[in-house]
Amino acid sequence: MSVNLPPKQKTAILLMSLPPEASAEIFKELPPEEVQSITAEISKLPQISPETRAQVIQEFLDQDGGGGNAGNPFAGFGSKMGHGLAPTNFGPPPQLGGGFAQTAIASGGGNRPLDFLRRVDPRQLLQLVRKEHPQTLAVILSYLQPNQASAVLADLTPQVQPEVAKRLAELGPVNPEILDELEKVLESRLHQALEDGPYAHSDGKETLLEILNQADRNTEERVLMGLTHNNPMLASNLKTKLCDFEDINNIDDSSLQQVLRLTDFRDLVLALKGADRSLSERVYRFLSPDVARALRDDVESLGQVSWDEIKQAQQQIRNILRGLVTLGKIKFR
């Protein structure tokens, strides 16, 4: 059944119904003008009911993924989406209110244990797991996206953080039956939380931020460039939340402490190998003399490494920074 909405709005709803990483991959394949048009539409989407979302998804699937039929709002679009829009990626239509948490439940766990947690809003995720035993928390963190895991770890109490980190480092293979039971408990808890009170709808701006967090640098820059012309205020807001590795030089001391506490030492060595002098010196000044000296020695004695390794390490730190920004725990100088 066709939904009575403008074609662009249908496309926006379709993309925000996917996992952010799938939408980011689709953006990479689209021409700049389409990316800018779609992201602008996503950013201004009103609250979408689960029924409307399900109807839009079904309409796309009924039209064979956006073939060239006349009157098809997805014409020429589906071929670029590839396997990202296979029916199995949607699962059954969501039965609860809109937002990534509900879509995640509807999608099921997929092949990866606890996969539905990867699409739950970070604030909702924290409420779900913060009271778990450290061993259980370590298991959960091991299956999250790095930026999600960093955000959860950062929000735990100082007493619990090292205990969870220790157990995570020592974690071996987990019994599949235990994972299955844990998944059932967390899904049930999330359903209950949604039924007990209205869950804040993940609006278009939040969805767009999630997608851009998963996008490559070129896609991110194309989107922001287009939005700068069409909606400068929105572009400015997104740029603040989409901070990059170099922005650790622009945050206050307390924020820098949080980032460094969650950063792997090897990542820090590699990241500073490719950092500018002012950023490196600030990190050195912030650390204790002994730690700073050891870090500087490791950076200077590091042999030739590929730029890809350096960028990957900087990306890990960027993910930690973005996770903390999402939680409102970062202050800029």
C-alpha positions as CSV (number, residue, x, y, z in Angstrom):
1,M,0.0,0.0,0.0
2,S,1.4,3.4,-1.0
3,V,2.0,6.0,1.7
4,N,0.8,9.5,0.9
5,L,4.1,11.3,1.5
6,P,6.4,13.2,-0.8
7,P,9.1,11.0,-2.5
8,K,12.0,12.7,-0.7
9,Q,10.4,12.2,2.6
10,K,9.9,8.5,1.9
11,T,13.5,8.2,1.0
12,A,14.6,10.0,4.2
13,I,12.4,7.7,6.3
14,L,13.8,4.6,4.5
15,L,17.4,5.7,5.2
16,M,16.8,6.5,8.9
17,S,15.2,3.1,9.3
18,L,18.4,1.4,8.5
19,P,21.4,0.9,10.8
20,P,23.6,4.0,10.6
21,E,26.5,2.1,9.1
22,A,24.3,0.9,6.3
23,S,23.0,4.4,5.5
24,A,26.6,5.7,5.6
25,E,27.6,3.1,3.0
26,I,24.7,4.1,0.8
27,F,25.7,7.8,1.0
28,K,29.1,6.9,-0.3
29,E,27.5,5.6,-3.5
30,L,25.3,8.6,-4.2
31,P,26.2,11.8,-6.1
32,P,26.7,14.9,-3.9
33,E,23.5,16.6,-4.9
34,E,21.4,13.6,-3.8
35,V,23.3,13.3,-0.5
36,Q,22.7,16.9,0.3
37,S,19.0,16.7,-0.7
38,I,18.5,13.5,1.4
39,T,20.3,14.8,4.5
40,A,18.4,18.0,4.4
41,E,15.2,16.0,4.4
42,I,16.3,13.8,7.2
43,S,17.2,16.7,9.4
44,K,13.7,18.2,9.2
45,L,11.7,15.0,9.5
46,P,8.8,15.2,12.0
47,Q,8.1,12.3,14.4
48,I,7.3,9.2,12.2
49,S,4.9,6.6,13.6
50,P,6.1,3.0,13.5
51,E,3.1,2.2,11.2
52,T,4.2,4.8,8.6
53,R,7.8,3.6,8.8
54,A,6.7,0.0,8.2
55,Q,4.5,1.1,5.2
56,V,7.4,3.0,3.6
57,I,9.7,0.0,4.0
58,Q,7.1,-2.3,2.6
59,E,6.5,0.0,-0.3
60,F,10.2,-0.1,-1.2
61,L,10.3,-3.9,-0.9
62,D,7.2,-4.3,-3.0
63,Q,8.8,-2.2,-5.8
64,D,11.8,-4.5,-6.0
65,G,14.2,-2.1,-4.2
66,G,13.6,1.0,-6.3
67,G,13.5,-0.2,-9.9
68,G,12.7,2.1,-12.7
69,N,8.9,1.8,-12.8
70,A,7.0,5.0,-13.5
71,G,5.8,6.7,-10.3
72,N,8.2,4.9,-8.1
73,P,9.5,7.4,-5.5
74,F,12.6,5.2,-5.1
75,A,13.4,4.9,-8.8
76,G,17.1,4.7,-9.5
77,F,17.8,4.6,-5.8
78,G,17.5,0.9,-4.9
79,S,20.3,-0.2,-7.3
80,K,22.8,1.9,-5.3
81,M,21.7,0.4,-2.0
82,G,22.8,-3.1,-2.8
83,H,22.6,-5.6,0.0
84,G,22.1,-2.9,2.6
85,L,18.4,-2.9,1.9
86,A,17.7,-6.6,1.8
87,P,14.4,-7.5,3.6
88,T,16.3,-9.3,6.3
89,N,17.9,-6.0,7.4
90,F,14.6,-4.6,8.4
91,G,13.0,-7.6,10.1
92,P,9.4,-7.4,11.0
93,P,7.8,-3.9,11.2
94,P,8.5,-2.3,14.6
95,Q,5.5,-2.5,17.0
96,L,6.6,0.1,19.5
97,G,7.1,3.9,19.2
98,G,9.7,5.3,16.7
99,G,13.4,5.5,17.3
100,F,16.5,3.3,17.0
101,A,15.8,1.4,20.2
102,Q,12.6,0.1,18.8
103,T,13.9,-0.6,15.4
104,A,16.8,-2.5,17.0
105,I,14.4,-4.8,18.9
106,A,12.3,-5.4,15.8
107,S,15.4,-6.3,13.8
108,G,16.5,-9.0,16.2
109,G,20.0,-9.9,17.1
110,G,21.2,-10.9,13.6
111,N,24.2,-13.2,13.5
112,R,26.2,-11.3,16.1
113,P,25.3,-11.7,19.8
114,L,23.7,-8.5,21.3
115,D,23.7,-6.9,17.9
116,F,20.5,-5.0,18.6
117,L,22.3,-3.0,21.3
118,R,24.5,-1.4,18.6
119,R,21.5,0.6,17.4
120,V,20.2,1.7,20.8
121,D,20.5,5.3,21.7
122,P,23.6,5.7,24.0
123,R,21.6,7.3,26.8
124,Q,19.0,4.5,26.7
125,L,21.8,1.9,26.6
126,L,23.4,3.4,29.8
127,Q,20.1,3.1,31.6
128,L,19.8,-0.6,30.6
129,V,23.2,-1.8,31.7
130,R,24.7,0.6,34.3
131,K,23.6,-1.6,37.3
132,E,24.9,-4.9,35.9
133,H,27.7,-6.8,37.6
134,P,31.2,-5.8,36.3
135,Q,31.7,-9.2,34.6
136,T,28.4,-8.8,32.7
137,L,29.3,-5.3,31.8
138,A,32.6,-6.5,30.4
139,V,30.7,-9.0,28.2
140,I,28.3,-6.3,27.0
141,L,31.1,-3.8,26.2
142,S,32.9,-6.5,24.1
143,Y,30.0,-6.6,21.7
144,L,29.3,-2.9,21.3
145,Q,30.7,-0.4,18.8
146,P,34.0,1.2,20.2
147,N,32.4,4.6,20.6
148,Q,29.4,3.1,22.4
149,A,31.6,1.1,24.7
150,S,33.7,4.1,25.5
151,A,30.6,6.2,26.3
152,V,29.3,3.5,28.7
153,L,32.6,3.0,30.4
154,A,33.0,6.8,30.8
155,D,29.7,7.0,32.6
156,L,30.4,4.3,35.2
157,T,31.6,5.2,38.7
158,P,35.3,5.5,39.3
159,Q,35.1,2.4,41.5
160,V,33.5,0.3,38.8
161,Q,35.5,1.5,35.8
162,P,38.8,-0.2,36.5
163,E,37.1,-3.5,37.6
164,V,35.1,-3.6,34.3
165,A,38.3,-2.7,32.3
166,K,40.2,-5.4,34.0
167,R,37.6,-8.0,33.3
168,L,37.2,-6.8,29.7
169,A,41.0,-7.2,29.1
170,E,40.9,-10.7,30.5
171,L,37.7,-11.8,28.8
172,G,37.8,-15.1,26.9
173,P,35.2,-16.9,24.8
174,V,31.7,-16.6,26.3
175,N,29.3,-19.5,26.5
176,P,26.7,-19.1,23.7
177,E,24.0,-20.1,26.1
178,I,25.0,-17.3,28.5
179,L,25.0,-14.8,25.6
180,D,21.5,-16.0,24.5
181,E,20.1,-15.6,28.0
182,L,21.7,-12.1,28.4
183,E,20.3,-11.0,25.1
184,K,16.8,-12.1,26.1
185,V,17.1,-10.3,29.5
186,L,18.2,-7.0,27.9
187,E,15.6,-7.2,25.1
188,S,12.9,-7.8,27.7
189,R,14.3,-4.9,29.8
190,L,14.3,-2.6,26.8
191,H,10.7,-3.5,25.9
192,Q,9.6,-2.9,29.5
193,A,11.3,0.5,29.6
194,L,9.5,1.6,26.4
195,E,6.2,0.4,27.8
196,D,6.6,2.0,31.2
197,G,7.2,5.5,29.7
198,P,7.4,7.2,26.4
199,Y,10.9,6.9,24.9
200,A,12.2,10.1,23.4
201,H,11.9,9.8,19.7
202,S,15.2,9.7,17.8
203,D,14.5,12.7,15.6
204,G,15.9,13.5,12.2
205,K,18.9,15.5,13.5
206,E,19.9,12.7,15.9
207,T,19.6,10.1,13.1
208,L,21.7,12.2,10.8
209,L,24.3,12.6,13.4
210,E,24.4,8.8,13.9
211,I,24.8,8.3,10.1
212,L,27.6,10.8,9.8
213,N,29.4,9.2,12.8
214,Q,29.6,6.0,10.7
215,A,30.4,7.8,7.4
216,D,33.9,8.2,5.9
217,R,35.6,11.6,6.0
218,N,34.7,12.5,2.3
219,T,31.0,11.7,2.8
220,E,30.9,13.7,6.0
221,E,32.6,16.7,4.4
222,R,30.2,16.6,1.4
223,V,27.1,16.6,3.7
224,L,28.4,19.4,5.9
225,M,29.4,21.5,2.9
226,G,25.9,21.2,1.4
227,L,24.2,21.9,4.8
228,T,26.4,25.0,5.3
229,H,24.8,26.6,2.3
230,N,21.2,25.4,3.0
231,N,21.1,25.4,6.8
232,P,24.2,27.0,8.4
233,M,22.8,26.7,12.0
234,L,22.3,22.9,11.6
235,A,25.7,22.5,9.9
236,S,27.4,24.4,12.8
237,N,25.6,22.2,15.4
238,L,26.6,19.0,13.6
239,K,30.2,20.1,13.3
240,T,30.4,20.7,17.1
241,K,29.3,17.1,17.7
242,L,31.2,15.6,14.8
243,C,34.5,16.7,16.4
244,D,37.7,15.1,15.0
245,F,40.9,13.9,16.5
246,E,42.5,17.3,16.3
247,D,39.7,18.7,18.5
248,I,41.3,17.2,21.6
249,N,43.4,20.4,21.4
250,N,40.2,22.4,21.8
251,I,38.7,20.8,24.9
252,D,39.3,21.7,28.5
253,D,41.6,19.8,30.9
254,S,38.8,17.8,32.6
255,S,37.5,16.6,29.2
256,L,41.0,15.8,28.0
257,Q,41.5,13.7,31.1
258,Q,38.4,11.7,30.3
259,V,39.6,11.0,26.8
260,L,43.1,10.0,27.8
261,R,41.8,7.7,30.5
262,L,39.8,5.7,27.9
263,T,42.5,5.7,25.3
264,D,44.7,2.7,24.6
265,F,48.4,3.7,25.1
266,R,49.4,2.1,21.8
267,D,46.7,4.2,20.0
268,L,48.0,7.3,21.7
269,V,51.6,6.6,20.5
270,L,50.5,6.1,16.9
271,A,48.1,9.0,16.9
272,L,50.7,11.5,18.2
273,K,53.2,10.2,15.6
274,G,51.0,11.9,13.0
275,A,49.8,14.8,15.1
276,D,50.9,18.4,14.9
277,R,53.4,19.7,17.4
278,S,51.0,21.9,19.4
279,L,48.6,19.1,20.0
280,S,51.3,16.7,21.0
281,E,52.9,19.2,23.4
282,R,49.6,19.8,25.1
283,V,49.1,16.0,25.7
284,Y,52.7,15.8,27.1
285,R,52.2,18.8,29.4
286,F,48.9,17.3,30.7
287,L,50.5,14.0,31.8
288,S,52.8,13.4,34.8
289,P,56.5,14.0,33.9
290,D,57.3,10.2,34.0
291,V,54.4,9.2,31.8
292,A,55.0,12.1,29.4
293,R,58.6,11.2,29.1
294,A,57.8,7.6,28.4
295,L,55.2,8.6,25.9
296,R,57.5,11.0,24.1
297,D,60.3,8.4,23.9
298,D,57.9,5.8,22.4
299,V,56.6,8.3,19.8
300,E,60.1,9.4,18.8
301,S,61.5,5.8,18.8
302,L,58.6,4.5,16.7
303,G,59.8,3.2,13.4
304,Q,58.2,3.9,10.1
305,V,54.5,3.2,10.2
306,S,51.9,3.6,7.5
307,W,49.6,6.6,7.4
308,D,46.7,4.2,7.5
309,E,47.8,2.9,11.0
310,I,48.1,6.4,12.2
311,K,44.7,7.4,10.9
312,Q,43.2,4.3,12.4
313,A,44.6,5.1,15.9
314,Q,43.4,8.7,15.6
315,Q,40.0,7.4,14.5
316,Q,39.8,5.3,17.7
317,I,40.5,8.4,19.8
318,R,38.0,10.4,17.8
319,N,35.3,7.8,18.5
320,I,36.0,8.1,22.2
321,L,35.7,11.9,22.0
322,R,32.5,11.7,20.0
323,G,31.0,9.3,22.4
324,L,31.7,11.6,25.3
325,V,30.4,14.6,23.4
326,T,27.1,12.7,22.7
327,L,26.8,12.2,26.5
328,G,27.4,15.9,27.2
329,K,30.6,15.2,29.1
330,I,33.0,17.3,26.9
331,K,33.5,21.1,27.3
332,F,35.3,23.1,24.7
333,R,37.8,25.8,25.6
